[in-house]
Amino acid sequence: MQSAAAPTRAGSRLCKRCGERKAALKRPKTLEQICRECFYIVFEDEIHQTIVDNNLFKAGERVAIGASGGKDSTVLAYVLSELNKRHKYGLDLFLLSIDEGITGYRDDSLETVKRNELQYGLPLKIVSYKDLYDWTMDDIVKAIGLKNNCTFCGVFRRQALDRGAALLKVDKIVTGHNADDIAETVLLNILRGDIARLSRCTFITTGEDGPIPRCKPFKYTYEKEIVMYAYFKKLDYFSTECIYSPNAYRGFAREFIKDLERMRPRAILDIITSGENFRISTTTRMPEQGTCERCGYISSQKLCKACVLLDGLNRGLPKLGIGRTAKVGARADGSGEQQGKRAERNRLSLQGKHGNLDF
Ligand SMILES: Nc1ncnc2c1ncn2[C@@H]1O[C@H](COP(=O)(O)OP(=O)(O)OP(=O)(O)O)[C@@H](O)[C@H]1O
């Protein structure tokens, strides 16, 4: 996330679109000099067009907006509720927030989401890692340190969103992943040679074979435009970086994309197009989709990634699920006995809350 930067000034020329009002900004995606009113129109219209062209929703659907309180999901909640009214999509919208248990970060951003609930009149559901897994990210970082903590957070969040969505009985989840995020993921998957992910990271809708499909209405929306829109509309969002996010590799990809964008704004769209057009050779073995033996969540292995990670945490082997099996030190705040009890509680809670859900 980044803080709201003042938009690029466009001088005293007339708007390239309406030719009437003074240009107020240079549009990051096209470098056109336009007025604020025309910026709102093109920004919202492009998202509407993306929704229509890709048949993202059907009338009557219940849709959960993954709401972190950051700029992307806040703008998504605002724009989607506006478009829903304007174009009569007929959607029932909800805000769904995952509380990862990061003191001094998520607790503050959740306060923003609670205000958004009132500002946009969208019901909010908060689901916490503590309730679902009996671990907070604060606990996890104490146990494993900063390195690799994003792996735990990402895997648990993915599943937590599905579980929250199941509780809300929604048909779809939408997230605020934007064009920059997608271009960055294409590059990362190429750099890691992760063909399975490369082939699906540009899909606008994923998980149609899983519990609840997910869509990214901002697939073609530039991060800089989202920041500009939030700034001009004075939207209430939280703009602090996660205190536990040391993901240096992703950071390099991000910086690289920002450099390319400075030279040629279209580069972001072109990387997404390249990702869309990759063809997987027929000799590449793809993982087969099944369900986790323990919790019933979708998985290509016997146990899903969340269960493997949770198992590792509860057995005092937190690196189990991230490719290393060497025993590391016990949790800073708990004895082996406590971990044993926690493991048992988790096993029962997984059977109760998790295994019974129809994924
Ligand atoms: N704690 C959370 N609760 C609910 N949804 C989340 C949460 N964290 C992330 N998401 C969803 O995943 C999207 C991408 O998350 P990411 O962590 O990449 O943050 P981001 O790009 O900074 O987005 P944002 O500005 O919305 O925080 C978010 O836009 C949001 O829809």
The ligand as an SDF file (V2000), in Angstrom:
LIG
                    3D

 31 33  0  0  0  0  0  0  0  0999 V2000
   -7.3220   -8.6070    5.7160 N   0  0  0  0  0  0  0  0  0  0  0  0
   -8.0430   -8.6290    4.6120 C   0  0  0  0  0  0  0  0  0  0  0  0
   -9.3710   -8.7690    4.6870 N   0  0  0  0  0  0  0  0  0  0  0  0
  -10.1310   -8.8180    3.5620 C   0  0  0  0  0  0  0  0  0  0  0  0
   -9.6350   -8.7090    2.3160 N   0  0  0  0  0  0  0  0  0  0  0  0
   -8.2980   -8.5610    2.1980 C   0  0  0  0  0  0  0  0  0  0  0  0
   -7.4410   -8.5150    3.3270 C   0  0  0  0  0  0  0  0  0  0  0  0
   -6.1830   -8.3440    2.8770 N   0  0  0  0  0  0  0  0  0  0  0  0
   -6.2480   -8.3010    1.5420 C   0  0  0  0  0  0  0  0  0  0  0  0
   -7.5190   -8.4210    1.1170 N   0  0  0  0  0  0  0  0  0  0  0  0
   -8.0320   -8.3970   -0.2710 C   0  0  0  0  0  0  0  0  0  0  0  0
   -6.9710   -8.7350   -1.1670 O   0  0  0  0  0  0  0  0  0  0  0  0
   -6.6670   -7.6140   -2.0190 C   0  0  0  0  0  0  0  0  0  0  0  0
   -5.1770   -7.5180   -2.2830 C   0  0  0  0  0  0  0  0  0  0  0  0
   -4.5280   -7.4560   -1.0480 O   0  0  0  0  0  0  0  0  0  0  0  0
   -3.0460   -6.9160   -0.8440 P   0  0  0  0  0  0  0  0  0  0  0  0
   -2.5770   -7.4360    0.4520 O   0  0  0  0  0  0  0  0  0  0  0  0
   -2.2810   -7.1480   -2.0820 O   0  0  0  0  0  0  0  0  0  0  0  0
   -3.2650   -5.3960   -0.5230 O   0  0  0  0  0  0  0  0  0  0  0  0
   -3.2680   -4.0970   -1.4030 P   0  0  0  0  0  0  0  0  0  0  0  0
   -2.8760   -4.3450   -2.8120 O   0  0  0  0  0  0  0  0  0  0  0  0
   -2.5390   -3.0890   -0.6220 O   0  0  0  0  0  0  0  0  0  0  0  0
   -4.8600   -3.8120   -1.3710 O   0  0  0  0  0  0  0  0  0  0  0  0
   -5.5990   -2.8430   -0.3710 P   0  0  0  0  0  0  0  0  0  0  0  0
   -5.1390   -1.4810   -0.7730 O   0  0  0  0  0  0  0  0  0  0  0  0
   -7.0550   -3.0710   -0.6240 O   0  0  0  0  0  0  0  0  0  0  0  0
   -5.1690   -3.2370    1.0280 O   0  0  0  0  0  0  0  0  0  0  0  0
   -7.2420   -6.4120   -1.2810 C   0  0  0  0  0  0  0  0  0  0  0  0
   -7.5510   -5.3610   -2.1710 O   0  0  0  0  0  0  0  0  0  0  0  0
   -8.4720   -6.9890   -0.6310 C   0  0  0  0  0  0  0  0  0  0  0  0
   -9.5580   -7.0690   -1.5250 O   0  0  0  0  0  0  0  0  0  0  0  0
  1  2  1  0
  2  3  1  0
  2  7  2  0
  3  4  2  0
  4  5  1  0
  5  6  2  0
  6  7  1  0
  6 10  1  0
  7  8  1  0
  8  9  2  0
  9 10  1  0
 10 11  1  0
 11 12  1  0
 11 30  1  0
 12 13  1  0
 13 14  1  0
 13 28  1  0
 14 15  1  0
 15 16  1  0
 16 17  2  0
 16 18  1  0
 16 19  1  0
 19 20  1  0
 20 21  2  0
 20 22  1  0
 20 23  1  0
 23 24  1  0
 24 25  2  0
 24 26  1  0
 24 27  1  0
 28 29  1  0
 28 30  1  0
 30 31  1  0
M  END
$$$$
